[in-house]
Amino acid sequence: APQLAESGGGSVQAGGSLRLSCTASGVRYRGYRWGWFRQKDERARVAWIDSSGSTWYSDPVKGRFTVSRDTDKNILYLQMNALKPEDSGTYFCAAGVQAYGTYEYRYWGQGTQVSVSS
């Protein structure tokens, strides 16, 4: 099973940028879908990238966030620009496997905190 570790969180003012990283080790399977989630009161999916390079973004972050992956280094990134206070929360990366017609995110990092002040 892969082990995931996020980094890059911090405190910024609204309009600023942060880049989150998620380093994955023990990756044996090339078909994972890699996702970013934000947790405040509940955990919400923010973006994902799959093994073909296809990406998806939630509506609130479209045009501001970019998910990418360095497959050689097994590092997942989330570039966050034009940050807003509502982007604050704990960000988790996760690896999902396809099951029952959808993806189950089974492997999670420990999270990194993002705080955006107005």
N, C-alpha and C positions, 0 to 999 in steps of 0.2 A: 504494500500500500504506500502511496506517496505521502511524504511529509511536507507540509506547507508552512512557510513563515513569511509574514507580511512585514514591510517596513516602509518608511517614508511619510508616515502621518505627522501631524503637527498642527500648529495654530497659525492661521493667516487671516488677513482682513478680506472682506468681501471684494471680489474682483481679482484676487490673487490666484496663484496656481500651486498645485502640488503634484508630484508624481509618486504614486504608490508602486511598490515592487512586491512580488510574491515569488520567493525562491522555492522551487520544488525539488525534492530529492527522492530517490527511490522510485522514479517513474519508469514503469516497465511497459505500460500500455499506451499506444499512440492515439487512441480514439477518444480520449477524454474531451469533454467540453469544460473549458475553464471559465469560471464565473467570478464576478465581484458582487458583493452584497453589502448593504449598509443597514446597520441596526441602530434604531433609536428605541421607540416603544416596541417595534416588531422588526423582523428582518425582511428587507426588501431587496429584490434582485435589481442590480444597477446596469450590468453589462455582461456579455459573455463573448468568447471567441472559441470556435471549434477547430478541429484538426484540419479542416480545409481552409481555414482563414476567414470563414464567414463570421460576422459580428452582429450583435444585437445590442440596442440601448433602450433603457426606459425613457419614456417621453420627457421627463424633467431634465435629463442630462444630455439629450441629443444635441449635437452641435457644440457641446462644451467639453465632453469627456471622450477620450479615445482609449480603447483597449487594444493591446498588442502583446505579442509573445515572441521571445527569443527562444526558438526551439532548440538551438545548439546548447544554450546555457540553462534551459528549463526555467526561465524567468518570465513571469507574467507581469504586465505593467498596466497601470491605469493613470493616464495623463488627465488631470482635472484642471481645466481653465475656467476663468470667469466664475469663480466659486461664489456661492451664495450661503447665507446663514443656514438655510434649510438643507444644505449638503452636509452639515455637521453630523457626526455619528461615529460609530465604530465600523470600520470597513474590514470585511473578511474576504479572502479568496477561497475558492473551493474547486474541486475537481469532480465532474459529474460523469456518470456512466449511463448509457442508454438502457432503459428498462421500461417495459410495458408501454412503449410508444412515446415515452418522454425521457427526460434526463433526471436521474436522482443524484443529488450532490452528496457524496458519501464522505469526502475527505475535506477537512477544513483546517485553515490556519487559526492562529490564536487572536488575530485581529489587530488593527492599528487605529488609533484615535485621530480623528480629523475634527478640528474646531474652527469654524469660520465666524468671525465677528463682524458686525455691521458698522 
